[in-house]
Amino acid sequence: MAKKATLKDVAWQAGVSYQTVSKVLRNRMRVSSEVRERIYAAVADLGYQPNVNARSLRAQSSRLLGYSWQPGYQTYFNSVLEQFEQGIIYAAEEFGYHILLFPQGEGAQQAETYRSLVVTGRVDGFILSSIEYNDPRIPILQQLQVPLVAFGRGPDENPCAYVDVDGAVGMQQAVEHLAAQGHQRIAILAWPEDSRVGNDRLAGYRAGIEVAGLPNNPAWVVRGESDENYGYSAMQGLLALPFALRPTAVVTMLDLIAIGAIRAIEERGLAVGRDIAVVGFDDTPVARYLKPSLTSVSQPAWEVGRLVVRLLISQINGESVEDQHLLLPSELVIRESSLGYRPNERD
């Protein structure tokens, strides 16, 4: 049986001390790219495998980051969370960590899940997503005094480190874009009032309406859940308004909602873009392939994932981070669904 490579074997082949190899592999030392490449080349060449169990016992570290998500029964693919999850996985591996994925549960079960993972030392810190008002996970983890970073702003009463995307700016850009196309009556298919993310985006819509000097009609703000059926039925309701009050454009909180709205518009014999403009949110892969292609607000979810992990690793290592609240910009991607507007003579 071939002798198993040791840390000292790697150090000898790379031409550095074994202490340097150990610290570089644990991301505890900054070295030149040339030295780092020599070390990792030696690791690959020798087939070196660190003794994770022994290292964890010495350092009291599992090298795992817990990521909790809320299991759902949606029938659509959430591309933003998919990109975010890919971002945290690749970033974690860069730091020598892996992601432990688990369902967050509810009520007492939720608290017990977190407590068990912390007490048994199975994770070094937690990543949260889909943050809402009064999110119960944050006070639980703060009580356990465990490192925590969220994708999304936490509640004011329990502030925590987070990375978020400024969806309000993206929504305001969408409204201003539609106003520039000549639209005067712009509706929004929003989320329920208890949605923190939804209310942020709704604030952006209202800011855009105000900046453009457009009328703000409460009948043009429709709330509902995140699926195509909601978009379809909500758009049917808007189309049923008297012609003088019927919106000529609609912005939505999700591409899937926009797809439902498009179906309702086309069933009425109207042309998307020319008669009624539609804007989605999240810029899912399908948006560019729709006919007409869908204007949508894009989020840098991959970058969010990377930054979340970097913040969390800094906490775990006890490093001082000046800015633990990061807000990234969103971007409006303009396509056919919001172009080509031809005002009717009765508009």
N, C-alpha and C positions, 0 to 999 in steps of 0.2 A: 504494500500500500504506500502510495506517495506521501511524503511528509507534508503536512498542512502548513501553508505559508503563514508566517508570523508578522507582527507589526515591525519587528527589527529587520526581517527580510525585505520588506517594502522600503524601509528607511535606507538600508544598504544599497539597494538597486537604484533608488532615487537620489542618493548622495546627500541625504539630510539626516538629522537626528530622529530617533523614533518618537521623541516628544513632539517634534514638528509635524510628523505624519499624523499622530493621534489628534492634535489640535485642528489640523486642516480638515481631516475627515469628519470632525465634529463641528466644523465651521466656527471654531473658537480662535482662529488666528488668520490674519491677513498676510498673504505672501504674494509674490509676483506671479503673473499668469504662467511664466515659464516654469517656476518651481511647482505650482499647482498641477500643471500638465504632466510634469515628470512623476509626481506622486501618483496621480490617477493612472498613468500609463503603467507604472510598476504594479499597482493594484490589479489592473486588468491582466497584465502579463503573468503574474504569479497566481492569479485566481484567489487573491486574499479575501477572506470573509471574516469581518469582525465578530467577536463573541458578543452578540447583542445582549444576552441575558446577564453575562458577567458585567458588562459595561453599565447596564441599567441598574444593577444592584449597587455598584460603586457610586454612581452618580445620582441614584434615586430618580432615574428618568426612564420613561417607557419609549421615548422617541415616537410617540403617537399623538396626533392631534384629533380630538373628538369633533365631529361635525354632525349636528343634529338637524334633521329636517322633518317637516310635518307630512306624513304620508297622505296622499290625496287620491281622489278617484277621477281626476280630470282625464278627458279623452284626448287632450292635445299635448304636444311635445313642448316643454318649456325651455326654449333655446337659451334664455338668459341664465337660468340656473345651471344648465348644462355647461355653458361657457365658464361660469363662475366655478363650478366644481372641477373642471379641467384645470383652471388657473390655480386653485389651491393644491391640487394633486401634484402638478409639476413643480410649483414653488416649494412645496413641502419636501419633495425629493431633493431639490437643490440644497436644502439645509440638513439633509440626512434624516428627514422625518417621513412618516406615512400618515394617511388619513384613516381614522376609525369612524365608519359611517354607522349611525344608529337612529332609530325613530325616537322622537322626543317624548311621546306619550302625553298623557293629560293628568291634571290634578296631582294627587298624592303619588301616582305612579311616575310622573315626570320628575318630581323631587327625588324620589328614591333611585331613579335611573342615574341621575347626575351624582348623587351622593355615593352610590356604589362605585361608579367609575373613578371618582376622586379618591375615596378611601382605599380602594384596592390598588391605586397607583397605575391604572391601566392607560391613563392619558396624562399629558403634561399641560394641556390647555384646551380651550373650546372655541369653535367657530360657529356662529349663529347666522341664520339667514331668515328672510321673511319676518322682519321685526314689525310688531304692531304696538298700538297703545297698550300700556299696562302689561307688557310682555312678561309673563311669570318667570321665564327662564333666567332673566338678568338678575333679579334679587336673589334667586336661589344660588347662582354661581358666585355672586358677590359675597354672600354669607359664607360660602365654602372657601372663600379667599383663593380662588383659582384663576389663572390668566384667562382672559376672555376678549375676543374681538368680534364685532358684528358686521354683517353686510346690511347696512341700513342704520339710520339714526335711532338711538334708543330713547326711551321716555325721559323727560326732563328730571323727574324725581329719582331716577336711577341711571345717571349718565355712565356710559362705558365707552371704551375705545371703539371706533367704527370707521368703515370706509363706505361711502354712499355715492350715488349718482344724482346729480341735480336734474331730476325729471321736470321740475317746474320751468327751468330755462328752456328745455326742449319743447315743452308744450306751448310756452309763450312764443317761441320761434315759429311753431306751426301756425298759430293764430295770426301772427304778423305776416307770414308768407301768404296765407289765404286772403287776408285783407289787401295785400299787394296785388292779388289776382282780380280784385274787384268785388269780393264777397262782403256783404253787409250783415248778413244773418248767419252766424256761425254757432252751431250747437255742439254739445259735448256729451258723449256717452261715458259716464263716470262710474266709479265704484261706490259701495255703501259708505255711509258717514263714519263708520268705525275703522275705515282703512286709512292708516297713516300715509302710506305711499300715495293712495288715491287722492287724499286731500292736498298733498304737496303738488301733485300734477294739476288739480283743479285750481289751486292758487295761481299756477302759471297761466292757465287758460284765462282766468279773470284779469290777470295783469296784462295779457296780450290784448284782450278786449278793451281795457282802459287806455292802453298806449295808442291803439289804433282809433280810438274815439268811436267805437261801435256800440250799438244798443245792447243792453244786458237784460235779456228776457228770461225769467225763471223757468219758463216752459221749455227753454232750450237746454236745460241741465237735467239730464235723465240719469238715474242711478240704477245699477244692477250688478250682477255677478259676471265672472270672467269666462263667458263662453259665447259661441257663435249664435245660439238661440236668443240670448239676451240682445246681441247686436241686431239681430233680425227683427225681433218684436219691438225694440226701442225705436228702430228706424221706421218701422211701419207706423208707430204712433206719431213720429215727427212728420211723416208724409201725409198723415190724416189732418194736420192742422190746416186752417184756411190758407189759401195760396199766399196771401199777403204776409202771413206769419211763418210760412214754411221755410226752414233753413235752406240755404243754398250750399252749405258746407258743414261737415261734421268732423270733429276730432274725437278720437277714441283712446282708451287707456291700454289697449292691447290689440295686436294685429288680428287675433281671432275674432274680437268684437267687430273690428272693421270689416272682416270677411262676411260676417252676418249682415252688417249694414249694406254692403255692396249687393248681396243677394236680394234684399228687400227693394233696393233702388232699381235694380235691373228688372225685377218682376213687375214694376210699375211702368216699364217701357222707357225709363230714363237712362241717360248715359252718364256713367261715372266720370267725373272730370269736367265734361262739357256742361251738364245740367246741375249735378251735385258733386262737390269735391269731397273726398274721404281721406283722412290721415290716420294711420295706425300708430302703434307704439311697440318698441322692442326690435324692429327691423329683423324679423325672423327670416330664415332662408327662403321661405315660400314667397315673401313679399315681392321680390324682384321678378318672379315667374308668373305672377297673376296677370290676367288680361282685363283691364289695364294694370300695369305694375303699380304697386302700392307705395305711396309716400309714407315714411315712417320715421319715428325717432329712435336712434340707435344708442345703445348703452355699452360702454367699454367693460363688459362683465369679466373678461379674462384678466384685464389689468386690475380690476377690483379684487379678484381672487389672489393675485400675486401680492398686492399690498396688504391684504388682510393677514396673510401668512407672515409677511415680514414684520408687521406690527406685533403679531402674537409671539413670534420667536424672540423679538426684543424684550417683551414682557417676561418670557420664560427665563431669559438669560439675565434678567435684572438690569437691563440697559435703560438709560434715561432717554425717552423719546419726546421731543418738544411738542410735536403736533400729533395727537392721537385721534383727531377728528378730521378725516380727509373727505373732501367733497369733489368728485370728478365731474367734468362737464358731459352732457349728452349732446347729440348732434342730429339735426334734421336732415334726412336723406330724401331729396325731392325726386319723385317719379311721376308717372302719367296720371295717377288718380287725383292729383291736385292741380292739374294744368288743363288749359284749353277751355276755361269757363266762358260761356256765352250768355250774358244776362238776357233773360226774357223781357220783352217789352213791357210786361206787367210788373217786373221786379221793382 
